[in-house]
Amino acid sequence: MRQVGHRSTNGNGLSDQGALARTAAVLRGTAALVPRGLFRFRFHDEADQWMDEMFRRTHARQSRTTSPDSAGR
């Protein structure tokens, strides 16, 4: 048998992915972009539209810098 390459196990892999996910959650301000749970869709397009809507809602909720009750400028 011939060995073509090797994998390094010096900290690369799942630990780095976890650190990246934690950093993204801190920058995002919330751990979840979409609601958790099992969602069933009849078509991929329907699922894509739903996911886009969830991303938009999360972005709108996170991008508010002033309260809706404050006076406009």
C-alpha positions as CSV (number, residue, x, y, z in Angstrom):
1,M,0.0,0.0,0.0
2,R,1.3,3.4,-0.8
3,Q,0.8,6.6,1.3
4,V,0.2,9.7,-0.7
5,G,-0.1,12.3,2.1
6,H,-0.7,12.7,5.8
7,R,-3.0,14.7,8.0
8,S,-1.7,16.9,10.8
9,T,-3.5,16.6,14.1
10,N,-1.7,19.6,15.8
11,G,-4.9,21.5,16.7
12,N,-6.4,21.8,13.2
13,G,-9.9,20.4,12.7
14,L,-12.9,20.4,14.9
15,S,-11.4,22.6,17.6
16,D,-10.7,25.3,15.0
17,Q,-14.2,25.0,13.6
18,G,-15.7,25.4,17.1
19,A,-13.6,28.6,17.7
20,L,-14.7,30.0,14.4
21,A,-18.4,29.3,15.2
22,R,-18.1,30.9,18.6
23,T,-16.4,34.0,17.1
24,A,-19.1,34.3,14.5
25,A,-21.8,34.1,17.2
26,V,-20.1,36.8,19.2
27,L,-19.8,39.1,16.2
28,R,-23.4,38.4,15.1
29,G,-24.8,39.1,18.6
30,T,-26.9,36.0,18.7
31,A,-26.2,32.3,18.5
32,A,-29.0,31.5,16.1
33,L,-29.7,32.9,12.6
34,V,-32.8,30.8,12.2
35,P,-35.3,29.1,14.6
36,R,-34.3,25.7,15.8
37,G,-36.4,22.7,15.0
38,L,-37.4,20.4,12.2
39,F,-39.0,22.1,9.2
40,R,-40.4,20.2,6.2
41,F,-40.8,21.7,2.8
42,R,-42.2,20.3,-0.4
43,F,-39.6,21.9,-2.7
44,H,-36.0,23.2,-2.3
45,D,-37.1,26.6,-3.6
46,E,-39.7,26.8,-0.8
47,A,-37.0,26.0,1.8
48,D,-34.6,28.5,0.2
49,Q,-37.2,31.3,0.4
50,W,-38.0,30.5,4.0
51,M,-34.2,30.5,4.9
52,D,-33.8,33.9,3.1
53,E,-36.7,35.3,5.1
54,M,-35.3,34.1,8.4
55,F,-31.9,35.7,7.5
56,R,-33.7,39.0,6.7
57,R,-35.6,38.9,10.0
58,T,-32.5,38.2,12.0
59,H,-30.6,41.0,10.3
60,A,-33.4,43.5,10.8
61,R,-33.7,42.6,14.5
62,Q,-29.9,42.9,15.0
63,S,-29.3,46.0,13.0
64,R,-31.5,48.3,15.0
65,T,-29.5,51.0,16.7
66,T,-32.3,53.1,18.1
67,S,-35.6,52.1,19.6
68,P,-38.6,52.4,17.3
69,D,-40.2,54.9,19.8
70,S,-37.4,57.4,19.6
71,A,-37.9,60.6,17.6
72,G,-36.8,60.6,14.0
73,R,-34.0,63.0,12.8
